[in-house]
Amino acid sequence: MQGSGVGFLISNLIFFAIFIGLFYFLLIRPEKKRREEHRKFLENLKKGDKVVTSAGILGTIDQIEEDYVVLKCEGTTKCKILKEHIVGYQPDYEVKKLQNQPNKEDK
């Protein structure tokens, strides 16, 4: 009888280890990768880039501070926004930026 209790415990531990492994590879690891890519994106921002915020505000970077970015929105409107809330380039700007980069095949 005691042998079956130990087998039950081992099978539960194996199931728990597999569950933790799946949790890590499906949730934690991809999120770390996304955060690292977003951090690199924020480090590469420069004045004049056209960006979108998490609130959907479109603007051109006018000034970059340590934690904040000043966006020029429409006309003379400027907004001071936390850097971490910038989620990407404006769709049309990203295409133009990629077209302006030299191709590796041209070299």
DSSP file (Angstrom, degrees, kcal/mol; ACC not computed):
  #  RESIDUE AA STRUCTURE BP1 BP2  ACC     N-H-->O    O-->H-N    N-H-->O    O-->H-N    TCO  KAPPA ALPHA  PHI   PSI    X-CA   Y-CA   Z-CA
    1    1 A M     >        0   0    0      0, 0.0     4,-1.0     0, 0.0     3,-0.3   0.000 360.0 360.0 360.0 -36.6    0.0    0.0    0.0
    2    2 A Q  H  >  +     0   0    0      1,-0.2     4,-1.7     2,-0.2     5,-0.2   0.823 360.0  62.1 -70.1 -27.9    2.8    2.4    0.8
    3    3 A G  H  > S+     0   0    0      1,-0.2     4,-2.1     2,-0.2    -1,-0.2   0.876 100.6  52.4 -63.4 -38.0    4.3    1.9   -2.7
    4    4 A S  H  > S+     0   0    0     -3,-0.3     4,-2.0     1,-0.2    -1,-0.2   0.831 105.9  55.0 -69.8 -30.2    1.2    3.3   -4.4
    5    5 A G  H  X S+     0   0    0     -4,-1.0     4,-2.0     2,-0.2    -1,-0.2   0.890 109.3  46.8 -67.2 -40.6    1.3    6.4   -2.2
    6    6 A V  H  X S+     0   0    0     -4,-1.7     4,-2.5     2,-0.2    -2,-0.2   0.900 111.7  50.7 -68.7 -41.2    4.9    7.2   -3.3
    7    7 A G  H  X S+     0   0    0     -4,-2.1     4,-2.3     1,-0.2    -2,-0.2   0.883 110.0  50.5 -62.7 -38.6    4.0    6.5   -7.0
    8    8 A F  H  X S+     0   0    0     -4,-2.0     4,-2.0     2,-0.2    -1,-0.2   0.906 110.9  48.9 -64.8 -41.9    1.1    8.9   -6.6
    9    9 A L  H  X S+     0   0    0     -4,-2.0     4,-2.3     2,-0.2    -2,-0.2   0.916 112.1  48.1 -64.5 -44.4    3.3   11.6   -5.1
   10   10 A I  H  X S+     0   0    0     -4,-2.5     4,-2.4     1,-0.2    -2,-0.2   0.911 111.1  50.1 -64.5 -42.7    5.9   11.2   -7.9
   11   11 A S  H  X S+     0   0    0     -4,-2.3     4,-2.3     1,-0.2    -1,-0.2   0.884 111.0  49.9 -65.6 -36.2    3.3   11.4  -10.6
   12   12 A N  H  X S+     0   0    0     -4,-2.0     4,-2.6     2,-0.2    -2,-0.2   0.906 110.6  49.7 -66.1 -41.1    1.9   14.5   -9.0
   13   13 A L  H  X S+     0   0    0     -4,-2.3     4,-2.4     2,-0.2    -2,-0.2   0.900 111.4  48.8 -64.3 -40.5    5.3   16.1   -8.8
   14   14 A I  H  X S+     0   0    0     -4,-2.4     4,-2.4     2,-0.2    -2,-0.2   0.926 112.2  48.5 -64.8 -44.4    6.0   15.3  -12.5
   15   15 A F  H  X S+     0   0    0     -4,-2.3     4,-2.3     1,-0.2    -2,-0.2   0.914 112.0  49.5 -60.6 -42.9    2.7   16.7  -13.5
   16   16 A F  H  X S+     0   0    0     -4,-2.6     4,-2.3     2,-0.2    -2,-0.2   0.899 110.6  49.9 -63.8 -41.4    3.4   19.9  -11.5
   17   17 A A  H  X S+     0   0    0     -4,-2.4     4,-2.4     2,-0.2    -2,-0.2   0.903 111.3  48.8 -64.4 -41.6    6.9   20.3  -13.0
   18   18 A I  H  X S+     0   0    0     -4,-2.4     4,-2.6     2,-0.2    -2,-0.2   0.906 110.6  51.6 -64.2 -40.8    5.4   19.9  -16.5
   19   19 A F  H  X S+     0   0    0     -4,-2.3     4,-2.4     2,-0.2    -2,-0.2   0.919 110.9  47.1 -61.9 -44.9    2.7   22.5  -15.7
   20   20 A I  H  X S+     0   0    0     -4,-2.3     4,-2.4     2,-0.2    -1,-0.2   0.903 111.7  51.6 -64.6 -41.2    5.3   25.0  -14.5
   21   21 A G  H  X S+     0   0    0     -4,-2.4     4,-2.5     2,-0.2     5,-0.2   0.926 111.6  46.1 -61.3 -45.7    7.5   24.4  -17.6
   22   22 A L  H  X S+     0   0    0     -4,-2.6     4,-2.3     1,-0.2     5,-0.3   0.911 111.2  52.9 -62.8 -42.0    4.5   25.0  -19.9
   23   23 A F  H  X>S+     0   0    0     -4,-2.4     4,-1.9    -5,-0.2     5,-1.2   0.910 111.6  46.7 -58.8 -43.4    3.6   28.1  -17.9
   24   24 A Y  I  <>S+     0   0    0     -4,-2.4     5,-2.7     3,-0.2    -2,-0.2   0.952 116.5  41.7 -64.4 -50.7    7.1   29.5  -18.3
   25   25 A F  I  <5S+     0   0    0     -4,-2.5    -2,-0.2     1,-0.2    -1,-0.2   0.759 121.8  40.1 -73.8 -24.6    7.5   28.8  -22.0
   26   26 A L  I  <5S+     0   0    0     -4,-2.3    -1,-0.2    -5,-0.2    -2,-0.2   0.739 133.5  10.4 -95.5 -24.7    4.0   29.9  -23.0
   27   27 A L  I  X5S+     0   0    0     -4,-1.9     4,-1.3    -5,-0.3    -3,-0.2   0.772 125.1  40.7-119.9 -53.7    3.6   33.0  -20.7
   28   28 A I  I  ><S+     0   0    0     -5,-1.2     4,-2.2     2,-0.2     5,-0.2   0.945 113.2  48.3 -72.6 -49.8    6.7   34.3  -19.0
   29   29 A R  H  ><S+     0   0    0     -5,-2.7     4,-2.0     1,-0.2    -1,-0.2   0.920 112.1  47.4 -62.0 -47.8    9.3   33.9  -21.7
   30   30 A P  H  > S+     0   0    0      0, 0.0     4,-2.3     0, 0.0    -1,-0.2   0.880 111.7  52.3 -62.1 -35.1    7.4   35.6  -24.5
   31   31 A E  H  X S+     0   0    0     -4,-1.3     4,-2.4     2,-0.2    -2,-0.2   0.904 107.8  50.8 -67.2 -40.3    6.5   38.5  -22.2
   32   32 A K  H  X S+     0   0    0     -4,-2.2     4,-2.2     1,-0.2    -1,-0.2   0.909 110.4  50.3 -60.6 -41.8   10.1   39.0  -21.3
   33   33 A K  H  X S+     0   0    0     -4,-2.0     4,-2.3     2,-0.2    -2,-0.2   0.914 110.3  49.1 -64.1 -43.4   11.0   39.0  -25.0
   34   34 A R  H  X S+     0   0    0     -4,-2.3     4,-2.4     1,-0.2    -2,-0.2   0.909 111.1  50.3 -62.4 -42.3    8.3   41.6  -25.7
   35   35 A R  H  X S+     0   0    0     -4,-2.4     4,-2.3     1,-0.2    -1,-0.2   0.899 110.6  49.5 -63.3 -40.3    9.5   43.8  -22.8
   36   36 A E  H  X S+     0   0    0     -4,-2.2     4,-2.2     2,-0.2    -2,-0.2   0.909 111.5  48.5 -65.8 -42.5   13.1   43.7  -24.1
   37   37 A E  H  X S+     0   0    0     -4,-2.3     4,-2.2     1,-0.2    -2,-0.2   0.891 112.0  49.6 -64.0 -39.2   12.0   44.6  -27.6
   38   38 A H  H  X S+     0   0    0     -4,-2.4     4,-2.4     2,-0.2    -2,-0.2   0.889 109.2  52.1 -66.8 -39.0    9.9   47.5  -26.3
   39   39 A R  H  X S+     0   0    0     -4,-2.3     4,-1.9     2,-0.2    -2,-0.2   0.923 111.1  46.8 -61.6 -45.0   12.9   48.7  -24.2
   40   40 A K  H  X S+     0   0    0     -4,-2.2     4,-1.5     2,-0.2    -2,-0.2   0.896 110.4  53.6 -63.8 -40.4   15.2   48.7  -27.3
   41   41 A F  H  < S+     0   0    0     -4,-2.2     4,-0.4     1,-0.2     3,-0.3   0.926 109.4  48.2 -58.8 -45.9   12.5   50.5  -29.3
   42   42 A L  H >< S+     0   0    0     -4,-2.4     3,-0.9     1,-0.2    -1,-0.2   0.856 108.7  53.9 -65.4 -35.3   12.3   53.2  -26.7
   43   43 A E  H 3< S+     0   0    0     -4,-1.9    -1,-0.2     1,-0.2    -2,-0.2   0.815 107.8  51.4 -67.2 -29.7   16.1   53.6  -26.6
   44   44 A N  T 3< S+     0   0    0     -4,-1.5    -1,-0.2    -3,-0.3    -2,-0.2   0.425  81.6 118.8 -90.3   0.8   16.2   54.1  -30.3
   45   45 A L    <   -     0   0    0     -3,-0.9     2,-0.3    -4,-0.4    -3,-0.0  -0.376  41.1-179.2 -65.8 145.7   13.6   56.9  -30.5
   46   46 A K    >   -     0   0    0     -2,-0.0     3,-1.9    17,-0.0    15,-0.2  -0.944  37.0 -74.4-142.4 165.0   14.8   60.2  -31.8
   47   47 A K  T 3  S+     0   0    0     -2,-0.3    15,-0.2     1,-0.2     3,-0.1  -0.348 116.3  29.3 -60.8 133.3   13.4   63.6  -32.5
   48   48 A G  T 3  S+     0   0    0     13,-2.3    -1,-0.2     1,-0.4     2,-0.2   0.231  82.8 135.0  99.7 -12.4   11.2   63.7  -35.5
   49   49 A D    <   -     0   0    0     -3,-1.9    12,-2.7    11,-0.1     2,-0.6  -0.470  53.5-133.2 -68.6 139.6    9.9   60.1  -35.3
   50   50 A K  E     +A   60   0A   0     10,-0.2    40,-2.1    -2,-0.2    10,-0.2  -0.863  37.9 173.2 -97.1 119.8    6.2   59.8  -35.8
   51   51 A V  E     -AB  59  89A   0      8,-2.7     8,-2.1    -2,-0.6     2,-0.4  -0.737  30.3-135.4-127.5 169.0    4.7   57.5  -33.1
   52   52 A V  E     -AB  58  88A   0     36,-2.8    35,-2.2    -2,-0.2    36,-1.3  -0.973  20.7-144.8-122.9 138.9    1.5   56.2  -31.6
   53   53 A T  E >   - B   0  86A   0      4,-1.8     3,-1.6    -2,-0.4    33,-0.2  -0.501  31.6-103.5 -96.2 171.6    0.8   56.0  -27.8
   54   54 A S  T 3  S+     0   0    0     31,-2.5    32,-0.1     1,-0.3    -1,-0.1   0.710 123.3  56.8 -66.7 -19.4   -1.2   53.3  -26.0
   55   55 A A  T 3  S-     0   0    0     30,-0.3    -1,-0.3     2,-0.1    31,-0.1   0.461 122.8-106.0 -89.2  -2.1   -4.1   55.8  -25.8
   56   56 A G    <   +     0   0    0     -3,-1.6     2,-0.4     1,-0.3    -2,-0.1   0.589  67.7 151.3  90.3  10.8   -4.1   56.1  -29.6
   57   57 A I        -     0   0    0      1,-0.0    -4,-1.8     2,-0.0     2,-0.4  -0.635  32.8-151.3 -78.9 129.4   -2.6   59.6  -29.7
   58   58 A L  E     +A   52   0A   0     -2,-0.4     2,-0.3    -6,-0.2    -6,-0.2  -0.835  32.1 139.0 -99.7 137.2   -0.6   60.2  -32.9
   59   59 A G  E     -A   51   0A   0     -8,-2.1    -8,-2.7    -2,-0.4     2,-0.4  -0.992  48.8-108.9-166.6 170.8    2.3   62.6  -32.8
   60   60 A T  E     -AC  50  72A   0     12,-2.3    12,-3.2    -2,-0.3     2,-0.3  -0.925  42.8-109.9-110.2 134.2    5.8   63.6  -33.8
   61   61 A I  E     + C   0  71A   0    -12,-2.7   -13,-2.3    -2,-0.4    10,-0.2  -0.473  40.2 169.9 -67.8 123.8    8.5   63.5  -31.1
   62   62 A D  E     +     0   0A   0      8,-3.4     2,-0.3     1,-0.4     9,-0.2   0.733  66.5   6.2-102.8 -33.3    9.6   67.1  -30.4
   63   63 A Q  E     - C   0  70A   0      7,-1.4     7,-2.9   -17,-0.1     2,-0.5  -0.990  61.2-148.9-153.9 142.2   11.7   66.5  -27.3
   64   64 A I  E     + C   0  69A   0     -2,-0.3     5,-0.2     5,-0.2     2,-0.2  -0.968  18.6 175.4-118.9 124.6   13.1   63.5  -25.5
   65   65 A E        -     0   0    0      3,-2.9    18,-0.0    -2,-0.5    -2,-0.0  -0.533  48.6 -88.7-111.1-176.7   13.7   63.5  -21.7
   66   66 A E  S    S+     0   0    0     -2,-0.2    -1,-0.0     1,-0.2     3,-0.0   0.952 120.1   4.0 -62.1 -51.7   14.8   60.7  -19.5
   67   67 A D  S    S+     0   0    0     16,-0.1    16,-2.7    15,-0.0    17,-0.4   0.541 127.3  59.2-109.7 -11.5   11.3   59.4  -18.6
   68   68 A Y  E     - D   0  82A   0     14,-0.3    -3,-2.9    15,-0.1     2,-0.4  -0.799  56.6-156.7-122.8 159.7    9.1   61.6  -20.8
   69   69 A V  E     -CD  64  81A   0     12,-2.8    12,-3.0    -2,-0.3     2,-0.7  -0.998  15.8-140.3-131.7 135.9    8.6   62.5  -24.4
   70   70 A V  E     -CD  63  80A   0     -7,-2.9    -8,-3.4    -2,-0.4    -7,-1.4  -0.883  22.7-160.9 -98.0 118.6    7.1   65.7  -25.7
   71   71 A L  E     -CD  61  79A   0      8,-3.3     8,-2.5    -2,-0.7     2,-0.7  -0.822  14.9-144.0-101.4 136.2    4.9   64.9  -28.7
   72   72 A K  E     +CD  60  78A   0    -12,-3.2   -12,-2.3    -2,-0.4     6,-0.2  -0.896  29.7 174.6 -94.1 114.8    3.7   67.5  -31.2
   73   73 A C        -     0   0    0      4,-2.6     2,-0.5    -2,-0.7    -1,-0.2   0.922  53.0 -12.4 -90.5 -86.2    0.2   66.4  -32.0
   74   74 A E  S >  S-     0   0    0    -15,-0.1     3,-1.8     3,-0.0     2,-0.4  -0.984 114.8 -34.5-125.7 125.1   -1.8   68.7  -34.3
   75   75 A G  T 3  S-     0   0    0     -2,-0.5     0, 0.0     1,-0.3     0, 0.0  -0.513 128.2 -19.2  68.6-120.1   -0.8   72.2  -35.1
   76   76 A T  T 3  S+     0   0    0     -2,-0.4     2,-0.3    -4,-0.1    -1,-0.3   0.298 101.0 125.7-104.5   8.7    1.0   73.7  -32.1
   77   77 A T    <   -     0   0    0     -3,-1.8    -4,-2.6    -5,-0.1     2,-0.4  -0.510  37.7-172.8 -72.3 130.1   -0.4   71.2  -29.5
   78   78 A K  E     -D   72   0A   0     -2,-0.3     2,-0.4    -6,-0.2    -6,-0.2  -0.976   6.2-165.5-125.6 140.8    2.2   69.5  -27.5
   79   79 A C  E     -D   71   0A   0     -8,-2.5    -8,-3.3    -2,-0.4     2,-0.7  -0.980  15.2-142.4-125.6 135.6    1.7   66.6  -25.0
   80   80 A K  E     +D   70   0A   0     -2,-0.4     2,-0.3   -10,-0.2   -10,-0.2  -0.887  32.9 176.5 -97.2 118.8    4.2   65.4  -22.4
   81   81 A I  E     -D   69   0A   0    -12,-3.0   -12,-2.8    -2,-0.7     2,-0.1  -0.928  36.2-103.4-128.3 144.1    3.8   61.6  -22.2
   82   82 A L  E >   -D   68   0A   0     -2,-0.3     3,-1.6   -14,-0.2   -14,-0.3  -0.440  31.4-129.0 -61.5 136.8    5.6   58.9  -20.3
   83   83 A K  G >  S+     0   0    0    -16,-2.7     3,-2.1     1,-0.3    -1,-0.1   0.872 104.5  64.2 -55.9 -39.8    8.0   57.1  -22.7
   84   84 A E  G 3  S+     0   0    0    -17,-0.4    -1,-0.3     1,-0.3   -16,-0.1   0.664  92.9  63.7 -64.5 -15.2    6.7   53.7  -21.7
   85   85 A H  G <  S+     0   0    0     -3,-1.6   -31,-2.5   -32,-0.1     2,-0.6   0.442  76.2  99.9 -89.9   0.6    3.3   54.6  -23.2
   86   86 A I  E <   +B   53   0A   0     -3,-2.1   -33,-0.3   -33,-0.2     3,-0.1  -0.785  48.7 178.2 -84.2 123.3    4.7   54.9  -26.7
   87   87 A V  E     -     0   0A   0    -35,-2.2     2,-0.3    -2,-0.6   -34,-0.2   0.647  50.3 -42.2-105.1 -17.9    3.8   51.6  -28.4
   88   88 A G  E     -B   52   0A   0    -36,-1.3   -36,-2.8   -47,-0.0    -1,-0.3  -0.990  66.9 -60.8 174.6 179.9    5.1   52.0  -31.9
   89   89 A Y  E     -B   51   0A   0     -2,-0.3   -38,-0.3   -38,-0.3   -40,-0.0  -0.488  62.2 -91.7 -80.3 156.4    5.6   54.0  -35.0
   90   90 A Q     >  -     0   0    0    -40,-2.1     4,-2.4   -31,-0.2     3,-0.3  -0.475  42.4-116.6 -63.4 141.5    2.7   55.4  -37.0
   91   91 A P  H  > S+     0   0    0      0, 0.0     4,-1.4     0, 0.0    -1,-0.1   0.880 112.8  43.4 -53.5 -47.0    1.8   52.8  -39.7
   92   92 A D  H  > S+     0   0    0      1,-0.2     4,-1.7     2,-0.2     5,-0.1   0.835 113.5  53.0 -70.0 -30.5    2.6   55.0  -42.7
   93   93 A Y  H  > S+     0   0    0     -3,-0.3     4,-2.5     2,-0.2    -1,-0.2   0.877 104.8  54.7 -70.1 -38.3    5.8   56.3  -41.1
   94   94 A E  H  X S+     0   0    0     -4,-2.4     4,-2.1     1,-0.2    -1,-0.2   0.894 107.6  49.5 -63.8 -40.2    7.1   52.8  -40.4
   95   95 A V  H  X S+     0   0    0     -4,-1.4     4,-2.0    -5,-0.2    -1,-0.2   0.930 112.5  47.2 -64.3 -45.7    6.7   51.9  -44.1
   96   96 A K  H  X S+     0   0    0     -4,-1.7     4,-1.5     1,-0.2    -2,-0.2   0.887 110.7  52.8 -63.3 -38.9    8.6   55.0  -45.2
   97   97 A K  H  X S+     0   0    0     -4,-2.5     4,-0.6     1,-0.2    -1,-0.2   0.898 110.0  47.7 -65.0 -40.5   11.3   54.4  -42.6
   98   98 A L  H >< S+     0   0    0     -4,-2.1     3,-0.6     1,-0.2    -1,-0.2   0.859 109.3  53.9 -68.0 -35.1   11.9   50.9  -43.9
   99   99 A Q  H 3< S+     0   0    0     -4,-2.0    -1,-0.2     1,-0.2    -2,-0.2   0.805 105.0  54.8 -69.3 -28.5   12.0   52.1  -47.5
  100  100 A N  H 3< S+     0   0    0     -4,-1.5    -1,-0.2    -5,-0.2    -2,-0.2   0.646  88.3  93.6 -80.3 -15.0   14.7   54.6  -46.7
  101  101 A Q  S << S-     0   0    0     -4,-0.6     2,-0.1    -3,-0.6    -3,-0.0  -0.597  84.9-113.0 -78.6 137.8   17.0   52.0  -45.2
  102  102 A P        -     0   0    0      0, 0.0     2,-0.1     0, 0.0    -1,-0.1  -0.450  31.6-116.3 -69.3 141.9   19.5   50.5  -47.6
  103  103 A N    >   -     0   0    0     -2,-0.1     3,-0.5     1,-0.1     4,-0.5  -0.477   9.4-132.4 -75.7 148.6   19.0   46.9  -48.5
  104  104 A K  G >  S+     0   0    0      1,-0.2     3,-0.7     2,-0.2    -1,-0.1   0.785 107.5  61.4 -69.3 -26.6   21.7   44.4  -47.5
  105  105 A E  G 3  S+     0   0    0      1,-0.2    -1,-0.2     2,-0.1    -2,-0.0   0.770  94.2  62.8 -71.0 -25.2   21.5   43.0  -51.1
  106  106 A D  G <         0   0    0     -3,-0.5    -1,-0.2     1,-0.2    -2,-0.2   0.722 360.0 360.0 -72.4 -20.2   22.6   46.3  -52.5
  107  107 A K    <         0   0    0     -3,-0.7    -1,-0.2    -4,-0.5    -2,-0.1   0.467 360.0 360.0 -80.0 360.0   26.0   46.2  -50.8
